[in-house]
Amino acid sequence: MSCPSVGLLVHLKRNTADWAVEEQYLLETVHHHSLQGIRLLDLTGEGADELVIESNSGGAGTAGSDLLVFDLSKGRLDEVLNTESRMQYMTDDWYTQTMDLSRTRQNHGQRFCFSKTTLFEAGKAFRPPRITRPCYKRGDGVDSADVRNRNKMLTPAR
């Protein structure tokens, strides 16, 4: 059960009567079960939508979800943020993050702001849960080499 489903983003382009695959983006595959969300949101306040995906993964006592933001303005899947929106690692680390759209728009999409609720951190329990409001810069968490290596798994076997 290390890979019960595969999350794959595909950018299709219409050529006359047919559709062609322009690019693909393979989401994390380890213990992937589902996509928690797919949304087009104006995060800059300028009317241009960005693609926001939440996809789960995990393994060995860990369950999590990644939140990825893609800028679509250049006609391609341009990843601009990759952060965890949910993490549960035994009783060592346990938190959720929800994007704060108004604060993100106030930053014109240059910083992505969240409300983070932490129940455990480094084994320490917070009662009541600790609420913080982190912001991440455009580009935070993006690892192009990791994406290229993961996408190599899409190459057909010979």
N, C-alpha and C positions, 0 to 999 in steps of 0.2 A: 504494500500500500504506500510505497514512497512517492508514487506519482499517479494517483487515481484519476486525475483530469489534467488537461493541458490548457492553460490560458494563453491565447494567441491573439494579438492585435494585427489586423491586416488592413493596409491602405490600398484600396482599389481605385483604379482610374479607368474611365470609360474611353475606349477608342472606337469610334464609329458605332458599330453594333455590338461590340464585345467589351467585356471587362478584363482588365489585366492587373496583376498584383504589382503594385508600385514598390512596396516595402512591407516587411514583417517585423514584429517585435514579440519575442517569446518572453512571457512573464515568468517569474520564479517558478520552477517546477517541483521543488521538494515539498512533498505532502500538500500539494495544491488540490483543493476541493472545489473552490467556487470563486466567483467574482462578487464582491459585496456591493459594488456600485460602479456605474458608468454614467458620467454626466458631462454635458457641455456647459461650461460656466464662463461668464465674463469676469475674469479675475483682475483685469487692469482698469476696468471702468470705462474703457474706450469702445465697447461694443463688440470686440472680437472675442470669440469663444475659445477657451482652452479645454482640452480633454482631460478629465479627472477620472482615474481608475483606482478602485480599491480591490486588491487581490490577496487571497490568503496563502500562507505557507506555514511550515513548522517542522517538527521532528524532535525526538528525544526529550519529551517533557516540555516542548515549546510549541505554542500556537501564536500566530501573529497575522497581521494584515499589513500590506504595504500600500501606501498612497502615492500614486505617481501622477504628475502633471505634465502634459505635453502641449507645447505651443504649436498651433497648426497654421500660423500666419504665413509661413514660407512654403506651404503646400506639402509638408512632410511631418512625420512624427518626431518632433524635436523635444526630447525629454529635458525638462527644466527643474524638476524636483522629484526626489525619491526618498520618502521617509516612512517610518512605521506609524500606522494609525492605531494599531492595537498590538500589545505584547503581553503574553502570559508565559512566564518561565517559572514553573513550580511556584514557590513562595519567595523567590528572589527578586523578580521584577514583574510588575503587573500594572499596565496603564493603558489608557485609550487617549487618542487625540482627535479632535474634531476641528475642521478648518473653520476659522472665523472669517466669513466672507467680507464683512464690512471693513475689518482691519486690513485684510489683504488688499481690498480695493483702495483703501486710503493710502496704501504703499504702492499703488499702481502696478501690482503684480511683481514688483521687484523683490518683495519679501512676502512670504506666505506665512500667515499667522494662524495660530491654533489655540484652542483651550485644551489643556492636558490634565487629565484626572489620574493621579497616581495612588494605587492602593499599597504597593510594595516597591521598594527600591533598595537594591543591594541587601536584600533580606530583611530590611526594616519595614514594619507595617505602619501605615498612616491611618489613624482613626481620629477624626474623620479623614476621608481621602484628601490628599494635598492637590490643590488646583493651582496650576501655573499657566502662563500665557506666552509660550515661546514663539518666535518667528524664525524662519529659515530663509537664507538668501537664495536667489535664483541660482540654480546649479548645485545646491547642496544635495549630497547623497547620490548624485549622478555619476555612474562609473561606466564610461563608454567601452572600456576593455571587457568588463564583465558582460555587458549586453552583447558585444560582438562574439564572445566565446559561447554564450547561451544560444545565440542565433545560429551558430554553426551546427547545432543539433538539428536544425531544420533542413540541412542539406541532405538530399536523398542518398541512401546507401547505394553503392555500385556493386 
